[in-house]
Amino acid sequence: MSLLAVERTMTVLTAEVVETSGLLARIAVLLNPYDVRELALSLDRGELRIVVEGNGFDAGRVAARLEKVIGVLEVAISRN
């Protein structure tokens, strides 16, 4: 019996942010059902980075929801 490594898609969302008070808590609620591997906020760059693992993740839908959060601007999506 051989074990095959299953490659899972990683989706990265980045966004410019202008308001940070309570931002991560609001974002965490939006991402609750997903397999989030990284949620980082850089105050120096004013950037939010989210890495989600798994296939079937609707990045466009999540990006649209993120853009409605006060303080989040221009969400970009990339896949690895």
N, C-alpha and C positions, 0 to 999 in steps of 0.2 A: 504494500500500500504506500503510495507516495502522497506527500502533502504538497499541494500547490499553493503558492503565495497568491492571494487575491489582491490585485491592485485596485485601490479605491481612489476615486476622484477627490481632489482637494480643491475647494473653492475659496478664493481669497477676496474679501470685500474691503476696500479702503475708502475712507471719506474724510474730507476736510471738516473740522469741527470748530465752532466758535463759542460754545458754551459747555462747561464741564460739570457743573454741580448736579449730581444725581444722574449724569449721563449713562454711566456703566450699568446702573441698576435698571434703567429704562430699556437699555439695549438687551440686557440679560433676559428680561421678561419676553421680549420679542423672539429671542433665539432659543427659548426653553425646550422645544421638542427636537432640536437638531444636535448633532454630534460636534459641538464646538471644541476645537483643539487649542485655539488662541483667541483671546480678547484683550487687546492692548490699546492703551490710550497714551499717545506721546504729547505731552504738554508743550515741549519745545517746538515740535513741528506742527502742532495743532492737527494731529492725524489719529484716526481710529482705524485699527486693523483687526479684522475678524477672519479666522481660518476655520472652515467647516469641512469635516470629512464625510464622505459618503456619496453614493449615486442617488439620484432622485431628489436632490436638493434644488428647490426652485429659487435660484439666486436672484432672478429678476423680480420675483414677488417680494422677497425679503428686502432687496435694495429699495423698492418702492415704499415699503413700510418704514425702513430706516430713514428715508428722506423726509418723512412726516414727523420725525422726532425733532423737537426744538433744539437747535444747535448743530444739526448734522447737515452738511452740504455736499452735493456732488458725489454720490456713491459710485465707485468704479468696481468692476468685477473682472477677475482673472481666474483661470482654471489651470491646474497643474496635472 
